[in-house]
Amino acid sequence: MTTARAPARHGTGTGPGASPRVLLTLVLIAAAMPVRLLRSVPGIDSVSVLDILLAVAALTLFLDLACRPLDIGYPMLFALLCVPAVVCGLSMLWTQDRGATFRATLIYVEGIVAYLFVVRELGGASPGRVMTYIRRYSLLLIVPAVLLLLRVPGFSPEEPGLPTDSDRYLSYYSRLSHPALGPSNNLATVLAFFVPLLLYWGRVRHDRRCTLAGWVTLAAVVCTLSRGVLLGLLAAAVLAGLGALLRRRLAGNRIPGRAVAVVAVAVAAAALLYRLVPDSLVASRFSPANVLLRSEFAVEAIHKIAERPVLGFGGGTAPDGLWDLARVHNTYLQQMVYYGVVLGALVSLALIGTAVFFFSRWRTSPVARVVGFTLIAQLIVFGVESSFEGTVLRVLFYLSVGLATALVRASGRQPAEPLTGRRN
């Protein structure tokens, strides 16, 4: 399959004299801290600084059409990413809540814009340059979370009217959470996308900055105490290890050494968090109560699917006003609630197809296999969290896939360096 590449643009090279990608940098900063500027906007709910910058990005993409075709990255991948948006838009024909479905469709469009914009901006960049953006973005995501945990003014939770003595408010300060993205599970889902890429790149290219960023990002994920995300990363790591053993590419004691390092970082991060925050709230993460509650949501969702198995209730809706079922904490059941069994399964298969697509390209770009395992971790998270249903989180997922696509394309153009290669 060929890659759709945009012609080289003036001022976007990667040499010493190349001009910086200012708008891309601003978008990544806004994505790391999507502060809401307007609330209660009719038909939209709220507007963040990220929304405004992506609107500008959409305008630049539109203006580019006058002189060059739209760079969609890999056509098959782009088609898979468009499937959820198309199905959501079609559900406007039968939805119970047109406003909610319109907002959900708009979020998908915004996510596609984020993907296209990142792919275009990094279309001619080197692999090392793409990894620089990934490294900086992952660290930028952590900064607001740390400032929130330290109770720095201006970084309190963006939830107006949240009682300061409520469990939800206290949870922001008992686990690593994000003031704009929300509680710990949300931050963990976004960060988990970059942990495998950073650690892989740091090892293969001997890039100490990526290695350090990878360990810091992993420690941050551990400090969120997000059980679903940690499970997803662990499962992906086990699958990757088994695959590497089958290919006989690992030798000696490298596997035990890396395993010991991962465990040490995880234990140290958890111990530090335990010392800094209330013990009772940390201990609550090991309680089965939350798991049982989500199981009840799943059972209720299955009942609702049985009521309308053909077309569902419409994208983004709360079936019959049951808001708990607008976030079932299982993306695959959620799609069937929204769109019925057949269309819901189609959306789920499209998400699974993104991982399959990257695995299909591992021969031309070894980093594509790492992206595949990264997406496996995300798919596992989607099975136990409502991350994909989150408005900002969905946009950030598309943006992250755009960064991964840019890295795979750049690596495919440039031969892989040996393990003894110099640092970027």
ZATI-276767 format. One record per residue (C-alpha): x, z, y negated; residue in three letters. Coordinates in Angstrom, 1 decimal, decimal comma. Layout:
! ZATI-276767
{x: X&z: Z&y: Y&aa: ALA} $
...
//
This chain:
! ZATI-276767
{x: 0,0&z: 0,0&y: 0,0&aa: MET} $
{x: 1,4&z: -0,9&y: -3,4&aa: THR} $
{x: 1,6&z: 1,3&y: -6,4&aa: THR} $
{x: -0,1&z: 0,4&y: -9,6&aa: ALA} $
{x: 2,5&z: 0,9&y: -12,2&aa: ARG} $
{x: 2,2&z: 0,6&y: -15,9&aa: ALA} $
{x: 4,7&z: -1,5&y: -17,8&aa: PRO} $
{x: 7,5&z: 0,5&y: -19,4&aa: ALA} $
{x: 6,5&z: 1,8&y: -22,8&aa: ARG} $
{x: 8,6&z: 2,2&y: -25,8&aa: HIS} $
{x: 9,7&z: 5,8&y: -26,3&aa: GLY} $
{x: 8,9&z: 7,1&y: -22,9&aa: THR} $
{x: 12,2&z: 6,5&y: -21,1&aa: GLY} $
{x: 14,2&z: 9,1&y: -19,4&aa: THR} $
{x: 17,7&z: 8,5&y: -20,8&aa: GLY} $
{x: 19,5&z: 10,7&y: -23,2&aa: PRO} $
{x: 17,9&z: 9,0&y: -26,2&aa: GLY} $
{x: 14,4&z: 9,1&y: -24,9&aa: ALA} $
{x: 11,8&z: 10,6&y: -27,2&aa: SER} $
{x: 9,9&z: 13,6&y: -25,9&aa: PRO} $
{x: 6,4&z: 13,3&y: -24,5&aa: ARG} $
{x: 4,8&z: 15,5&y: -27,2&aa: VAL} $
{x: 1,1&z: 15,0&y: -26,3&aa: LEU} $
{x: 1,9&z: 15,7&y: -22,6&aa: LEU} $
{x: 3,7&z: 18,9&y: -23,6&aa: THR} $
{x: 0,8&z: 20,0&y: -25,7&aa: LEU} $
{x: -1,6&z: 19,3&y: -22,9&aa: VAL} $
{x: 0,4&z: 21,4&y: -20,4&aa: LEU} $
{x: 0,7&z: 24,3&y: -22,9&aa: ILE} $
{x: -3,1&z: 24,1&y: -23,4&aa: ALA} $
{x: -3,7&z: 24,0&y: -19,6&aa: ALA} $
{x: -1,6&z: 27,1&y: -19,2&aa: ALA} $
{x: -3,7&z: 28,9&y: -21,8&aa: MET} $
{x: -7,0&z: 27,1&y: -22,3&aa: PRO} $
{x: -8,3&z: 29,3&y: -25,1&aa: VAL} $
{x: -11,9&z: 28,7&y: -26,0&aa: ARG} $
{x: -12,5&z: 27,7&y: -29,6&aa: LEU} $
{x: -16,3&z: 27,3&y: -29,5&aa: LEU} $
{x: -18,9&z: 29,1&y: -27,4&aa: ARG} $
{x: -22,5&z: 28,3&y: -26,8&aa: SER} $
{x: -22,2&z: 24,6&y: -27,6&aa: VAL} $
{x: -25,5&z: 22,8&y: -26,7&aa: PRO} $
{x: -25,2&z: 20,8&y: -23,5&aa: GLY} $
{x: -21,5&z: 21,9&y: -22,9&aa: ILE} $
{x: -21,5&z: 25,7&y: -23,1&aa: ASP} $
{x: -18,0&z: 26,0&y: -24,6&aa: SER} $
{x: -15,1&z: 24,0&y: -25,9&aa: VAL} $
{x: -11,4&z: 24,9&y: -25,4&aa: SER} $
{x: -8,2&z: 23,7&y: -26,9&aa: VAL} $
{x: -7,6&z: 21,9&y: -23,6&aa: LEU} $
{x: -10,9&z: 20,0&y: -23,9&aa: ASP} $
{x: -9,9&z: 18,8&y: -27,4&aa: ILE} $
{x: -6,5&z: 17,6&y: -26,3&aa: LEU} $
{x: -7,9&z: 15,8&y: -23,2&aa: LEU} $
{x: -10,4&z: 14,1&y: -25,5&aa: ALA} $
{x: -7,4&z: 12,8&y: -27,5&aa: VAL} $
{x: -5,7&z: 11,8&y: -24,3&aa: ALA} $
{x: -8,9&z: 9,9&y: -23,2&aa: ALA} $
{x: -8,8&z: 8,0&y: -26,6&aa: LEU} $
{x: -5,1&z: 7,0&y: -26,0&aa: THR} $
{x: -6,0&z: 5,8&y: -22,5&aa: LEU} $
{x: -8,8&z: 3,7&y: -23,9&aa: PHE} $
{x: -6,6&z: 2,2&y: -26,6&aa: LEU} $
{x: -4,0&z: 1,3&y: -24,0&aa: ASP} $
{x: -6,5&z: -0,9&y: -22,3&aa: LEU} $
{x: -6,1&z: -3,4&y: -25,2&aa: ALA} $
{x: -2,5&z: -4,2&y: -24,1&aa: CYS} $
{x: -2,1&z: -3,2&y: -20,5&aa: ARG} $
{x: -4,1&z: -2,4&y: -17,3&aa: PRO} $
{x: -5,0&z: 1,3&y: -16,7&aa: LEU} $
{x: -2,3&z: 2,9&y: -14,5&aa: ASP} $
{x: -4,3&z: 4,7&y: -11,8&aa: ILE} $
{x: -1,2&z: 5,7&y: -9,7&aa: GLY} $
{x: -2,1&z: 5,0&y: -6,1&aa: TYR} $
{x: -5,4&z: 3,1&y: -5,9&aa: PRO} $
{x: -6,5&z: 4,8&y: -2,6&aa: MET} $
{x: -5,8&z: 8,3&y: -4,0&aa: LEU} $
{x: -7,6&z: 7,5&y: -7,2&aa: PHE} $
{x: -10,6&z: 6,3&y: -5,3&aa: ALA} $
{x: -10,7&z: 9,6&y: -3,3&aa: LEU} $
{x: -10,5&z: 11,6&y: -6,5&aa: LEU} $
{x: -13,4&z: 9,6&y: -8,0&aa: CYS} $
{x: -15,8&z: 10,2&y: -5,0&aa: VAL} $
{x: -16,8&z: 13,8&y: -6,1&aa: PRO} $
{x: -17,4&z: 12,6&y: -9,7&aa: ALA} $
{x: -19,6&z: 9,6&y: -8,6&aa: VAL} $
{x: -21,7&z: 11,8&y: -6,2&aa: VAL} $
{x: -22,1&z: 14,4&y: -8,8&aa: CYS} $
{x: -23,3&z: 11,8&y: -11,4&aa: GLY} $
{x: -25,7&z: 10,3&y: -8,8&aa: LEU} $
{x: -27,3&z: 13,7&y: -8,3&aa: SER} $
{x: -28,6&z: 13,5&y: -11,8&aa: MET} $
{x: -31,4&z: 11,5&y: -10,2&aa: LEU} $
{x: -32,7&z: 14,5&y: -8,1&aa: TRP} $
{x: -31,2&z: 17,6&y: -9,5&aa: THR} $
{x: -33,1&z: 20,8&y: -10,2&aa: GLN} $
{x: -31,1&z: 21,4&y: -13,4&aa: ASP} $
{x: -30,1&z: 18,3&y: -15,3&aa: ARG} $
{x: -28,1&z: 20,3&y: -17,9&aa: GLY} $
{x: -26,0&z: 22,0&y: -15,2&aa: ALA} $
{x: -25,4&z: 18,7&y: -13,4&aa: THR} $
{x: -24,5&z: 16,9&y: -16,6&aa: PHE} $
{x: -21,9&z: 19,6&y: -17,4&aa: ARG} $
{x: -20,5&z: 19,4&y: -13,8&aa: ALA} $
{x: -20,2&z: 15,6&y: -14,1&aa: THR} $
{x: -18,5&z: 15,9&y: -17,5&aa: LEU} $
{x: -16,0&z: 18,3&y: -16,0&aa: ILE} $
{x: -15,2&z: 15,8&y: -13,3&aa: TYR} $
{x: -14,7&z: 13,1&y: -15,9&aa: VAL} $
{x: -12,4&z: 15,4&y: -17,8&aa: GLU} $
{x: -10,4&z: 16,0&y: -14,6&aa: GLY} $
{x: -10,0&z: 12,3&y: -14,0&aa: ILE} $
{x: -8,8&z: 11,9&y: -17,6&aa: VAL} $
{x: -6,2&z: 14,7&y: -17,0&aa: ALA} $
{x: -5,0&z: 12,9&y: -13,8&aa: TYR} $
{x: -4,8&z: 9,5&y: -15,5&aa: LEU} $
{x: -3,0&z: 10,9&y: -18,5&aa: PHE} $
{x: -0,3&z: 12,7&y: -16,6&aa: VAL} $
{x: 0,2&z: 9,6&y: -14,3&aa: VAL} $
{x: 0,6&z: 7,4&y: -17,4&aa: ARG} $
{x: 2,9&z: 9,7&y: -19,3&aa: GLU} $
{x: 5,3&z: 10,3&y: -16,3&aa: LEU} $
{x: 5,1&z: 6,7&y: -15,1&aa: GLY} $
{x: 8,7&z: 5,9&y: -15,9&aa: GLY} $
{x: 10,2&z: 9,4&y: -15,6&aa: ALA} $
{x: 12,9&z: 10,3&y: -13,0&aa: SER} $
{x: 12,0&z: 12,8&y: -10,2&aa: PRO} $
{x: 14,1&z: 15,5&y: -12,0&aa: GLY} $
{x: 12,3&z: 15,0&y: -15,2&aa: ARG} $
{x: 8,9&z: 15,3&y: -13,5&aa: VAL} $
{x: 10,1&z: 18,5&y: -11,8&aa: MET} $
{x: 11,1&z: 19,9&y: -15,2&aa: THR} $
{x: 7,5&z: 19,5&y: -16,4&aa: TYR} $
{x: 6,2&z: 21,1&y: -13,2&aa: ILE} $
{x: 8,7&z: 24,0&y: -13,5&aa: ARG} $
{x: 7,8&z: 24,7&y: -17,1&aa: ARG} $
{x: 4,1&z: 24,5&y: -16,5&aa: TYR} $
{x: 4,2&z: 26,9&y: -13,6&aa: SER} $
{x: 6,1&z: 29,5&y: -15,7&aa: LEU} $
{x: 3,8&z: 28,9&y: -18,7&aa: LEU} $
{x: 0,9&z: 29,9&y: -16,5&aa: LEU} $
{x: 2,5&z: 33,2&y: -15,7&aa: ILE} $
{x: 3,4&z: 34,3&y: -19,2&aa: VAL} $
{x: -0,2&z: 35,0&y: -20,4&aa: PRO} $
{x: -0,9&z: 36,8&y: -17,2&aa: ALA} $
{x: 2,0&z: 39,1&y: -17,7&aa: VAL} $
{x: 1,0&z: 39,7&y: -21,3&aa: LEU} $
{x: -2,5&z: 40,6&y: -20,2&aa: LEU} $
{x: -1,1&z: 43,1&y: -17,6&aa: LEU} $
{x: 1,0&z: 44,7&y: -20,4&aa: LEU} $
{x: -2,1&z: 44,9&y: -22,6&aa: ARG} $
{x: -0,5&z: 42,9&y: -25,4&aa: VAL} $
{x: -3,1&z: 42,3&y: -28,3&aa: PRO} $
{x: -4,6&z: 38,8&y: -28,2&aa: GLY} $
{x: -4,3&z: 38,5&y: -24,5&aa: PHE} $
{x: -7,4&z: 40,5&y: -23,4&aa: SER} $
{x: -9,9&z: 38,9&y: -20,9&aa: PRO} $
{x: -12,0&z: 36,1&y: -22,5&aa: GLU} $
{x: -15,3&z: 37,6&y: -21,4&aa: GLU} $
{x: -17,3&z: 38,9&y: -24,4&aa: PRO} $
{x: -19,4&z: 42,0&y: -23,7&aa: GLY} $
{x: -17,5&z: 42,9&y: -20,6&aa: LEU} $
{x: -17,7&z: 46,8&y: -20,3&aa: PRO} $
{x: -14,2&z: 48,3&y: -20,4&aa: THR} $
{x: -15,2&z: 50,8&y: -17,7&aa: ASP} $
{x: -16,5&z: 48,1&y: -15,3&aa: SER} $
{x: -14,8&z: 47,2&y: -12,0&aa: ASP} $
{x: -14,4&z: 43,6&y: -13,2&aa: ARG} $
{x: -12,7&z: 44,7&y: -16,4&aa: TYR} $
{x: -10,3&z: 47,1&y: -14,6&aa: LEU} $
{x: -9,5&z: 44,4&y: -12,0&aa: SER} $
{x: -7,9&z: 42,3&y: -14,7&aa: TYR} $
{x: -5,3&z: 45,2&y: -15,1&aa: TYR} $
{x: -4,9&z: 46,1&y: -11,5&aa: SER} $
{x: -3,8&z: 42,6&y: -10,3&aa: ARG} $
{x: -2,1&z: 39,7&y: -12,0&aa: LEU} $
{x: -4,9&z: 37,9&y: -13,7&aa: SER} $
{x: -5,2&z: 35,4&y: -16,6&aa: HIS} $
{x: -6,9&z: 36,0&y: -19,9&aa: PRO} $
{x: -8,4&z: 32,5&y: -20,1&aa: ALA} $
{x: -8,6&z: 31,4&y: -16,5&aa: LEU} $
{x: -10,2&z: 34,6&y: -15,3&aa: GLY} $
{x: -9,5&z: 37,0&y: -12,4&aa: PRO} $
{x: -6,6&z: 37,0&y: -10,1&aa: SER} $
{x: -8,0&z: 34,5&y: -7,5&aa: ASN} $
{x: -8,2&z: 31,8&y: -10,2&aa: ASN} $
{x: -4,6&z: 32,2&y: -11,3&aa: LEU} $
{x: -3,3&z: 32,4&y: -7,7&aa: ALA} $
{x: -5,1&z: 29,1&y: -6,8&aa: THR} $
{x: -3,4&z: 27,2&y: -9,7&aa: VAL} $
{x: 0,1&z: 28,7&y: -9,1&aa: LEU} $
{x: 0,0&z: 28,1&y: -5,3&aa: ALA} $
{x: 0,0&z: 24,4&y: -5,9&aa: PHE} $
{x: 3,6&z: 24,5&y: -7,2&aa: PHE} $
{x: 5,3&z: 27,1&y: -5,0&aa: VAL} $
{x: 6,1&z: 24,6&y: -2,2&aa: PRO} $
{x: 7,2&z: 21,9&y: -4,6&aa: LEU} $
{x: 9,6&z: 24,2&y: -6,5&aa: LEU} $
{x: 11,1&z: 25,8&y: -3,5&aa: LEU} $
{x: 11,6&z: 22,5&y: -1,7&aa: TYR} $
{x: 13,1&z: 20,8&y: -4,7&aa: TRP} $
{x: 15,4&z: 23,7&y: -5,4&aa: GLY} $
{x: 16,7&z: 23,6&y: -1,8&aa: ARG} $
{x: 17,1&z: 19,9&y: -1,4&aa: VAL} $
{x: 18,6&z: 19,2&y: -4,8&aa: ARG} $
{x: 20,4&z: 22,5&y: -5,1&aa: HIS} $
{x: 18,6&z: 23,0&y: -8,4&aa: ASP} $
{x: 18,9&z: 26,7&y: -9,2&aa: ARG} $
{x: 16,3&z: 26,6&y: -12,0&aa: ARG} $
{x: 13,6&z: 25,2&y: -9,6&aa: CYS} $
{x: 14,6&z: 27,7&y: -6,9&aa: THR} $
{x: 14,3&z: 30,6&y: -9,4&aa: LEU} $
{x: 11,0&z: 29,3&y: -10,7&aa: ALA} $
{x: 9,7&z: 28,9&y: -7,2&aa: GLY} $
{x: 10,5&z: 32,5&y: -6,3&aa: TRP} $
{x: 9,0&z: 33,8&y: -9,6&aa: VAL} $
{x: 5,9&z: 31,7&y: -8,9&aa: THR} $
{x: 5,6&z: 33,0&y: -5,4&aa: LEU} $
{x: 6,0&z: 36,6&y: -6,6&aa: ALA} $
{x: 3,3&z: 36,0&y: -9,2&aa: ALA} $
{x: 0,9&z: 34,7&y: -6,4&aa: VAL} $
{x: 1,7&z: 37,8&y: -4,4&aa: VAL} $
{x: 0,9&z: 40,1&y: -7,4&aa: CYS} $
{x: -2,5&z: 38,5&y: -7,7&aa: THR} $
{x: -3,3&z: 40,0&y: -4,3&aa: LEU} $
{x: -5,5&z: 37,0&y: -3,6&aa: SER} $
{x: -6,0&z: 37,1&y: 0,1&aa: ARG} $
{x: -7,4&z: 33,6&y: 0,4&aa: GLY} $
{x: -4,5&z: 32,0&y: -1,5&aa: VAL} $
{x: -1,9&z: 33,9&y: 0,4&aa: LEU} $
{x: -3,6&z: 32,9&y: 3,7&aa: LEU} $
{x: -3,5&z: 29,3&y: 2,6&aa: GLY} $
{x: 0,2&z: 29,4&y: 1,7&aa: LEU} $
{x: 1,1&z: 31,1&y: 4,9&aa: LEU} $
{x: -0,9&z: 28,7&y: 7,0&aa: ALA} $
{x: 0,7&z: 25,7&y: 5,2&aa: ALA} $
{x: 4,2&z: 27,2&y: 5,6&aa: ALA} $
{x: 3,6&z: 27,8&y: 9,4&aa: VAL} $
{x: 2,5&z: 24,2&y: 9,8&aa: LEU} $
{x: 5,4&z: 22,9&y: 7,8&aa: ALA} $
{x: 7,8&z: 25,0&y: 9,9&aa: GLY} $
{x: 6,4&z: 23,7&y: 13,1&aa: LEU} $
{x: 6,5&z: 20,1&y: 11,9&aa: GLY} $
{x: 10,2&z: 20,5&y: 10,8&aa: ALA} $
{x: 11,0&z: 22,0&y: 14,2&aa: LEU} $
{x: 9,4&z: 19,1&y: 16,0&aa: LEU} $
{x: 11,5&z: 16,7&y: 13,9&aa: ARG} $
{x: 14,6&z: 18,7&y: 14,6&aa: ARG} $
{x: 15,6&z: 18,6&y: 11,0&aa: ARG} $
{x: 16,3&z: 22,3&y: 10,7&aa: LEU} $
{x: 19,3&z: 23,8&y: 12,4&aa: ALA} $
{x: 21,2&z: 27,1&y: 12,8&aa: GLY} $
{x: 19,7&z: 30,2&y: 11,2&aa: ASN} $
{x: 18,2&z: 28,5&y: 8,2&aa: ARG} $
{x: 14,6&z: 29,3&y: 9,2&aa: ILE} $
{x: 15,1&z: 33,0&y: 9,8&aa: PRO} $
{x: 17,1&z: 33,2&y: 6,5&aa: GLY} $
{x: 14,4&z: 31,6&y: 4,5&aa: ARG} $
{x: 11,7&z: 33,6&y: 6,3&aa: ALA} $
{x: 13,5&z: 36,9&y: 5,5&aa: VAL} $
{x: 13,8&z: 35,8&y: 1,8&aa: ALA} $
{x: 10,1&z: 35,0&y: 1,5&aa: VAL} $
{x: 9,1&z: 38,3&y: 3,1&aa: VAL} $
{x: 11,5&z: 40,2&y: 0,9&aa: ALA} $
{x: 10,1&z: 38,7&y: -2,3&aa: VAL} $
{x: 6,5&z: 39,2&y: -1,2&aa: ALA} $
{x: 7,1&z: 42,9&y: -0,3&aa: VAL} $
{x: 9,1&z: 43,6&y: -3,5&aa: ALA} $
{x: 6,4&z: 42,0&y: -5,7&aa: ALA} $
{x: 3,6&z: 43,9&y: -4,0&aa: ALA} $
{x: 5,6&z: 47,2&y: -4,2&aa: ALA} $
{x: 6,2&z: 46,7&y: -7,9&aa: LEU} $
{x: 2,5&z: 46,0&y: -8,6&aa: LEU} $
{x: 1,6&z: 49,1&y: -6,6&aa: TYR} $
{x: 3,8&z: 51,2&y: -8,8&aa: ARG} $
{x: 2,5&z: 49,8&y: -12,0&aa: LEU} $
{x: -1,3&z: 49,8&y: -11,5&aa: VAL} $
{x: -4,0&z: 52,2&y: -10,2&aa: PRO} $
{x: -3,6&z: 52,8&y: -6,5&aa: ASP} $
{x: -7,3&z: 52,7&y: -5,8&aa: SER} $
{x: -7,8&z: 49,2&y: -7,2&aa: LEU} $
{x: -4,9&z: 47,8&y: -5,2&aa: VAL} $
{x: -6,2&z: 49,4&y: -2,0&aa: ALA} $
{x: -9,6&z: 47,8&y: -2,6&aa: SER} $
{x: -8,0&z: 44,4&y: -1,7&aa: ARG} $
{x: -7,6&z: 45,6&y: 1,9&aa: PHE} $
{x: -11,3&z: 46,5&y: 2,2&aa: SER} $
{x: -13,6&z: 44,2&y: 4,2&aa: PRO} $
{x: -16,5&z: 44,7&y: 1,8&aa: ALA} $
{x: -15,8&z: 41,6&y: -0,2&aa: ASN} $
{x: -15,4&z: 39,5&y: 3,0&aa: VAL} $
{x: -18,8&z: 40,7&y: 4,2&aa: LEU} $
{x: -20,4&z: 39,9&y: 0,9&aa: LEU} $
{x: -19,1&z: 36,4&y: 1,0&aa: ARG} $
{x: -20,3&z: 36,0&y: 4,6&aa: SER} $
{x: -23,8&z: 36,9&y: 3,3&aa: GLU} $
{x: -23,4&z: 34,2&y: 0,6&aa: PHE} $
{x: -22,5&z: 31,7&y: 3,3&aa: ALA} $
{x: -25,6&z: 32,6&y: 5,4&aa: VAL} $
{x: -27,8&z: 32,2&y: 2,4&aa: GLU} $
{x: -26,2&z: 28,9&y: 1,5&aa: ALA} $
{x: -26,9&z: 27,6&y: 5,1&aa: ILE} $
{x: -30,6&z: 28,5&y: 4,6&aa: HIS} $
{x: -30,7&z: 26,6&y: 1,3&aa: LYS} $
{x: -29,1&z: 23,6&y: 2,9&aa: ILE} $
{x: -31,8&z: 23,7&y: 5,6&aa: ALA} $
{x: -34,5&z: 23,6&y: 2,9&aa: GLU} $
{x: -33,1&z: 20,4&y: 1,3&aa: ARG} $
{x: -30,7&z: 18,8&y: 3,8&aa: PRO} $
{x: -30,9&z: 15,2&y: 2,5&aa: VAL} $
{x: -30,1&z: 15,4&y: -1,2&aa: LEU} $
{x: -29,5&z: 19,0&y: -2,0&aa: GLY} $
{x: -30,2&z: 20,7&y: -5,3&aa: PHE} $
{x: -27,9&z: 18,7&y: -7,6&aa: GLY} $
{x: -24,3&z: 19,2&y: -8,7&aa: GLY} $
{x: -23,5&z: 22,5&y: -10,5&aa: GLY} $
{x: -27,0&z: 23,9&y: -10,0&aa: THR} $
{x: -28,1&z: 27,4&y: -9,0&aa: ALA} $
{x: -30,6&z: 26,6&y: -6,2&aa: PRO} $
{x: -34,0&z: 28,0&y: -7,2&aa: ASP} $
{x: -32,2&z: 30,1&y: -9,8&aa: GLY} $
{x: -30,1&z: 32,0&y: -7,3&aa: LEU} $
{x: -26,8&z: 32,1&y: -9,3&aa: TRP} $
{x: -24,9&z: 33,6&y: -6,3&aa: ASP} $
{x: -25,4&z: 30,3&y: -4,6&aa: LEU} $
{x: -23,8&z: 28,4&y: -7,6&aa: ALA} $
{x: -20,6&z: 29,9&y: -6,3&aa: ARG} $
{x: -20,8&z: 30,3&y: -2,5&aa: VAL} $
{x: -17,0&z: 30,9&y: -2,2&aa: HIS} $
{x: -16,8&z: 28,0&y: 0,2&aa: ASN} $
{x: -16,3&z: 24,6&y: -1,3&aa: THR} $
{x: -17,5&z: 22,7&y: 1,8&aa: TYR} $
{x: -20,8&z: 24,6&y: 2,1&aa: LEU} $
{x: -21,1&z: 24,4&y: -1,7&aa: GLN} $
{x: -21,0&z: 20,6&y: -1,6&aa: GLN} $
{x: -23,8&z: 20,5&y: 0,9&aa: MET} $
{x: -25,9&z: 22,8&y: -1,2&aa: VAL} $
{x: -25,4&z: 20,5&y: -4,2&aa: TYR} $
{x: -25,7&z: 17,1&y: -2,5&aa: TYR} $
{x: -27,2&z: 17,5&y: 1,0&aa: GLY} $
{x: -25,4&z: 17,3&y: 4,4&aa: VAL} $
{x: -24,3&z: 13,6&y: 4,3&aa: VAL} $
{x: -23,1&z: 13,4&y: 0,6&aa: LEU} $
{x: -21,7&z: 16,9&y: 0,7&aa: GLY} $
{x: -19,6&z: 16,0&y: 3,8&aa: ALA} $
{x: -18,5&z: 12,9&y: 2,0&aa: LEU} $
{x: -17,2&z: 14,9&y: -1,0&aa: VAL} $
{x: -15,4&z: 17,3&y: 1,4&aa: SER} $
{x: -13,9&z: 14,4&y: 3,3&aa: LEU} $
{x: -12,6&z: 12,9&y: 0,1&aa: ALA} $
{x: -10,9&z: 16,2&y: -0,7&aa: LEU} $
{x: -9,3&z: 16,3&y: 2,8&aa: ILE} $
{x: -8,4&z: 12,7&y: 2,3&aa: GLY} $
{x: -6,1&z: 13,5&y: -0,6&aa: THR} $
{x: -3,8&z: 15,6&y: 1,8&aa: ALA} $
{x: -4,0&z: 12,8&y: 4,5&aa: VAL} $
{x: -3,0&z: 10,2&y: 1,9&aa: PHE} $
{x: 0,2&z: 12,0&y: 0,9&aa: PHE} $
{x: 1,1&z: 12,6&y: 4,6&aa: PHE} $
{x: 0,8&z: 8,9&y: 5,1&aa: SER} $
{x: 3,6&z: 8,2&y: 2,5&aa: ARG} $
{x: 6,2&z: 10,7&y: 3,8&aa: TRP} $
{x: 8,4&z: 7,9&y: 5,1&aa: ARG} $
{x: 8,9&z: 6,3&y: 1,7&aa: THR} $
{x: 9,1&z: 9,7&y: -0,1&aa: SER} $
{x: 9,9&z: 12,9&y: 1,7&aa: PRO} $
{x: 8,5&z: 15,0&y: -1,1&aa: VAL} $
{x: 5,1&z: 13,4&y: -0,3&aa: ALA} $
{x: 5,0&z: 15,5&y: 2,9&aa: ARG} $
{x: 5,5&z: 18,7&y: 0,8&aa: VAL} $
{x: 2,6&z: 17,6&y: -1,4&aa: VAL} $
{x: 0,5&z: 17,1&y: 1,7&aa: GLY} $
{x: 1,2&z: 20,7&y: 2,9&aa: PHE} $
{x: 0,5&z: 21,9&y: -0,6&aa: THR} $
{x: -2,9&z: 20,3&y: -0,5&aa: LEU} $
{x: -3,5&z: 21,8&y: 3,0&aa: ILE} $
{x: -3,0&z: 25,2&y: 1,3&aa: ALA} $
{x: -5,5&z: 24,3&y: -1,4&aa: GLN} $
{x: -8,0&z: 23,0&y: 1,2&aa: LEU} $
{x: -7,8&z: 26,4&y: 3,0&aa: ILE} $
{x: -8,3&z: 28,2&y: -0,3&aa: VAL} $
{x: -11,3&z: 26,0&y: -1,0&aa: PHE} $
{x: -12,8&z: 27,3&y: 2,3&aa: GLY} $
{x: -12,7&z: 31,0&y: 1,2&aa: VAL} $
{x: -12,9&z: 30,7&y: -2,6&aa: GLU} $
{x: -15,0&z: 29,0&y: -5,3&aa: SER} $
{x: -11,9&z: 27,6&y: -7,1&aa: SER} $
{x: -13,0&z: 24,0&y: -7,0&aa: PHE} $
{x: -16,3&z: 24,9&y: -8,5&aa: GLU} $
{x: -14,7&z: 26,5&y: -11,5&aa: GLY} $
{x: -14,9&z: 24,4&y: -14,7&aa: THR} $
{x: -11,3&z: 24,8&y: -15,9&aa: VAL} $
{x: -9,9&z: 25,1&y: -12,4&aa: LEU} $
{x: -11,3&z: 21,8&y: -11,3&aa: ARG} $
{x: -9,6&z: 20,1&y: -14,3&aa: VAL} $
{x: -6,4&z: 21,9&y: -13,5&aa: LEU} $
{x: -6,6&z: 20,7&y: -9,9&aa: PHE} $
{x: -6,8&z: 17,1&y: -11,0&aa: TYR} $
{x: -4,0&z: 17,7&y: -13,5&aa: LEU} $
{x: -1,8&z: 19,2&y: -10,7&aa: SER} $
{x: -2,5&z: 16,2&y: -8,4&aa: VAL} $
{x: -1,4&z: 14,0&y: -11,3&aa: GLY} $
{x: 1,9&z: 15,8&y: -11,5&aa: LEU} $
{x: 2,4&z: 15,6&y: -7,8&aa: ALA} $
{x: 1,6&z: 11,9&y: -7,8&aa: THR} $
{x: 4,1&z: 11,3&y: -10,6&aa: ALA} $
{x: 6,7&z: 13,1&y: -8,5&aa: LEU} $
{x: 6,0&z: 11,2&y: -5,4&aa: VAL} $
{x: 6,1&z: 7,8&y: -7,2&aa: ARG} $
{x: 9,4&z: 8,7&y: -9,0&aa: ALA} $
{x: 11,0&z: 9,9&y: -5,7&aa: SER} $
{x: 9,9&z: 6,7&y: -4,0&aa: GLY} $
{x: 11,7&z: 4,6&y: -6,7&aa: ARG} $
{x: 14,9&z: 6,7&y: -6,4&aa: GLN} $
{x: 16,8&z: 7,3&y: -3,1&aa: PRO} $
{x: 16,8&z: 10,9&y: -2,0&aa: ALA} $
{x: 20,0&z: 12,8&y: -2,8&aa: GLU} $
{x: 21,8&z: 14,5&y: 0,1&aa: PRO} $
{x: 21,7&z: 18,3&y: 0,4&aa: LEU} $
{x: 25,1&z: 18,5&y: -1,2&aa: THR} $
{x: 24,0&z: 16,5&y: -4,2&aa: GLY} $
{x: 24,5&z: 17,9&y: -7,7&aa: ARG} $
{x: 21,8&z: 19,8&y: -9,6&aa: ARG} $
{x: 19,5&z: 18,0&y: -11,9&aa: ASN} $
//
